[in-house]
Amino acid sequence: MNVSNTDTTQTGQEASASAHEGTIDPADRLEQALTRIAFAIECREQGTWPSLPPSPSSTPEVDLQALAANIDVLIARVRDLLDDGEPAAVIADVRDE
């Protein structure tokens, strides 16, 4: 998972441009948010992000590759749901699950 500062800056600029054109696609907003999260995790790993207070030793290490894969799957599912139907129908489908 390699997310550079340029990528997040560009994503932010795209979001700003889209906001002026009208509404932002919810899937794009989710993807932008997840990109910012990935960037923050990467910065913390590289030591360029302020560290969190020490956590209890009983907390297991997070498998970042598995986390990134799960986020990618989540993005794909959200995009599929949004592409399949009207927003009201999508919300009703999600609530029934």
Backbone bond lengths (Angstrom), bond angles and torsions (degrees), N, CA, C in turn:
res aa  C-N    CA-C-N  psi(-1)  N-CA   C-N-CA  omega(-1)  CA-C   N-CA-C  phi
1 M - - - 1.448 - - 1.522 106.63 -
2 N 1.311 117.24 100.64 1.453 120.84 -178.75 1.512 108.56 -118.63
3 V 1.298 115.77 106.95 1.459 121.65 -178.61 1.511 106.70 -118.47
4 S 1.314 116.44 120.29 1.462 118.59 -178.84 1.514 110.62 -95.53
5 N 1.313 115.12 163.10 1.461 121.29 178.36 1.519 110.03 -61.42
6 T 1.343 116.51 -34.52 1.462 120.55 178.80 1.521 110.57 -61.53
7 D 1.347 116.01 -40.96 1.464 119.88 -179.76 1.523 111.11 -61.29
8 T 1.326 116.99 -44.82 1.458 118.99 -177.92 1.514 111.45 -71.87
9 T 1.337 116.68 -33.84 1.464 119.53 177.10 1.515 109.71 -65.00
10 Q 1.332 115.99 -43.49 1.461 119.97 179.35 1.526 109.98 -63.84
11 T 1.321 117.03 -42.04 1.462 120.58 178.78 1.517 110.44 -60.67
12 G 1.321 117.05 -42.59 1.456 120.96 178.10 1.508 112.19 -63.15
13 Q 1.338 116.38 -38.85 1.460 120.14 178.61 1.523 110.45 -66.89
14 E 1.337 116.37 -39.70 1.462 119.61 178.12 1.523 110.21 -63.71
15 A 1.323 116.73 -40.30 1.463 120.35 179.27 1.517 110.42 -63.72
16 S 1.331 116.90 -40.97 1.464 120.08 179.07 1.517 110.66 -64.49
17 A 1.335 116.43 -42.36 1.459 120.07 179.71 1.520 110.41 -64.62
18 S 1.340 116.70 -41.98 1.458 120.24 179.93 1.519 111.33 -66.13
19 A 1.322 117.02 -35.22 1.463 120.50 -179.07 1.518 110.85 -63.70
20 H 1.330 116.48 -33.16 1.457 119.71 178.97 1.523 111.30 -75.38
21 E 1.336 116.85 -26.72 1.462 120.88 -178.97 1.527 111.65 -81.77
22 G 1.285 118.64 -17.98 1.461 121.82 -177.40 1.507 109.08 149.30
23 T 1.324 116.18 -146.08 1.454 119.33 -178.10 1.521 110.29 -82.34
24 I 1.331 114.64 152.71 1.456 121.25 178.52 1.522 107.69 -93.83
25 D 1.327 116.24 138.12 1.451 122.19 177.79 1.535 108.88 -60.04
26 P 1.331 118.96 129.30 1.469 120.57 -178.22 1.527 112.97 -56.84
27 A 1.317 117.56 -36.76 1.461 119.91 178.54 1.522 110.59 -64.69
28 D 1.327 117.22 -37.87 1.462 120.74 177.45 1.519 110.72 -66.69
29 R 1.331 117.08 -40.00 1.468 120.38 178.12 1.523 110.44 -62.82
30 L 1.334 116.68 -41.59 1.455 120.74 178.60 1.522 110.42 -63.78
31 E 1.326 115.59 -44.84 1.460 119.45 179.90 1.526 111.09 -62.24
32 Q 1.323 117.74 -40.23 1.467 121.27 178.24 1.526 110.62 -63.95
33 A 1.318 116.51 -42.18 1.466 119.81 179.38 1.524 111.07 -63.99
34 L 1.330 116.40 -42.70 1.458 119.87 179.51 1.523 111.24 -67.24
35 T 1.334 117.55 -33.55 1.461 121.13 175.77 1.522 110.25 -64.21
36 R 1.327 116.51 -41.90 1.471 119.53 177.80 1.526 110.90 -63.70
37 I 1.328 117.23 -38.90 1.464 120.99 178.02 1.523 110.16 -64.06
38 A 1.338 116.48 -45.73 1.463 120.35 179.11 1.523 111.03 -60.94
39 F 1.322 117.06 -39.84 1.461 121.38 178.68 1.526 110.43 -63.39
40 A 1.317 116.85 -42.63 1.465 120.50 179.62 1.524 111.02 -63.66
41 I 1.327 117.03 -40.87 1.465 120.84 178.21 1.520 109.99 -63.23
42 E 1.327 116.67 -45.17 1.463 120.48 -179.83 1.525 111.21 -62.93
43 C 1.324 117.49 -41.88 1.470 120.78 178.27 1.522 110.73 -61.90
44 R 1.318 116.38 -41.11 1.463 119.72 -180.00 1.526 110.63 -65.32
45 E 1.352 117.18 -39.02 1.465 120.75 178.15 1.522 111.35 -63.91
46 Q 1.329 116.79 -38.50 1.459 121.15 -177.69 1.525 112.13 -81.95
47 G 1.307 117.18 -6.17 1.448 120.89 178.71 1.514 114.04 83.74
48 T 1.320 117.56 13.71 1.461 120.70 179.60 1.521 112.07 -98.75
49 W 1.307 117.25 4.14 1.459 122.68 -179.80 1.527 107.52 -118.48
50 P 1.310 118.77 142.51 1.469 118.82 178.54 1.524 110.35 -57.22
51 S 1.311 115.73 132.85 1.463 119.25 -176.82 1.524 111.01 -76.93
52 L 1.304 114.00 153.87 1.459 121.34 177.08 1.522 108.61 -81.92
53 P 1.301 117.77 159.09 1.465 119.30 175.41 1.524 109.58 -58.80
54 P 1.317 117.60 151.76 1.469 119.58 -178.76 1.527 110.85 -56.50
55 S 1.313 114.83 136.07 1.462 119.66 179.69 1.528 108.75 -95.68
56 P 1.315 116.69 159.77 1.469 119.48 178.32 1.524 110.53 -59.59
57 S 1.315 116.46 147.24 1.462 120.73 -177.42 1.524 112.08 -67.83
58 S 1.321 118.00 -15.07 1.463 120.69 179.77 1.527 112.17 -75.80
59 T 1.345 117.19 -10.85 1.459 120.80 179.69 1.526 109.15 -77.21
60 P 1.339 118.50 122.40 1.470 120.12 -179.69 1.531 110.98 -71.32
61 E 1.325 115.28 155.60 1.459 121.04 175.89 1.528 109.27 -68.00
62 V 1.311 116.14 146.91 1.458 121.58 179.87 1.523 108.55 -89.49
63 D 1.318 116.87 129.87 1.460 121.61 175.29 1.522 107.19 -81.82
64 L 1.332 116.08 101.21 1.460 120.26 -173.36 1.522 112.56 -66.54
65 Q 1.332 117.83 -32.79 1.466 119.06 178.20 1.524 110.81 -66.99
66 A 1.309 116.79 -40.96 1.467 120.04 177.35 1.523 110.25 -66.43
67 L 1.332 116.63 -40.00 1.461 120.62 177.53 1.524 110.82 -61.27
68 A 1.333 116.78 -45.22 1.467 120.76 179.08 1.527 110.87 -62.71
69 A 1.325 117.05 -40.79 1.467 120.45 178.73 1.526 110.80 -63.75
70 N 1.330 116.98 -41.95 1.466 120.33 178.69 1.523 111.63 -65.05
71 I 1.326 116.76 -37.77 1.464 120.14 177.62 1.520 110.12 -65.15
72 D 1.342 117.09 -41.55 1.465 120.43 178.02 1.525 111.11 -61.27
73 V 1.328 116.71 -41.74 1.469 120.87 178.40 1.526 109.83 -64.09
74 L 1.328 116.93 -41.76 1.461 120.87 178.40 1.523 111.14 -60.86
75 I 1.325 116.94 -44.17 1.467 120.82 178.15 1.523 110.06 -59.87
76 A 1.335 116.86 -44.93 1.464 120.68 -179.53 1.526 110.99 -62.40
77 R 1.338 117.38 -42.30 1.471 120.18 179.14 1.520 111.93 -63.69
78 V 1.328 116.33 -42.72 1.466 119.77 179.60 1.518 110.17 -63.95
79 R 1.335 117.17 -44.24 1.469 120.13 178.42 1.533 110.85 -60.72
80 D 1.346 117.08 -42.98 1.462 120.42 178.79 1.522 111.21 -61.62
81 L 1.327 116.79 -44.43 1.465 120.11 178.88 1.518 111.59 -61.96
82 L 1.323 116.32 -42.25 1.461 119.69 -178.35 1.521 111.86 -71.15
83 D 1.331 117.33 -31.01 1.459 120.58 179.77 1.524 112.17 -78.17
84 D 1.354 117.25 -23.79 1.461 121.12 -174.84 1.516 114.72 -74.27
85 G 1.305 118.91 -28.93 1.455 117.71 -174.39 1.500 113.74 -163.93
86 E 1.309 113.02 -169.93 1.458 121.10 178.88 1.528 109.58 -71.02
87 P 1.333 117.93 150.71 1.469 120.23 -178.79 1.528 113.81 -55.27
88 A 1.327 118.43 -40.04 1.466 120.61 -179.72 1.525 110.54 -64.11
89 A 1.329 117.01 -39.93 1.460 121.05 178.71 1.522 110.50 -67.18
90 V 1.330 117.33 -38.75 1.460 121.52 179.16 1.522 110.07 -63.63
91 I 1.321 117.03 -44.13 1.465 120.87 179.56 1.525 110.07 -62.52
92 A 1.320 117.40 -42.49 1.462 120.89 178.75 1.527 110.68 -62.99
93 D 1.345 117.49 -41.01 1.462 121.22 178.66 1.520 111.21 -63.58
94 V 1.313 117.08 -43.37 1.460 121.05 -178.61 1.522 110.41 -65.17
95 R 1.316 117.95 -39.93 1.471 121.12 -179.42 1.520 111.60 -68.04
96 D 1.332 118.39 -27.97 1.462 121.56 -179.84 1.517 112.23 -76.83
97 E 1.337 118.57 -21.09 1.464 121.19 -176.71 1.461 112.88 -67.29
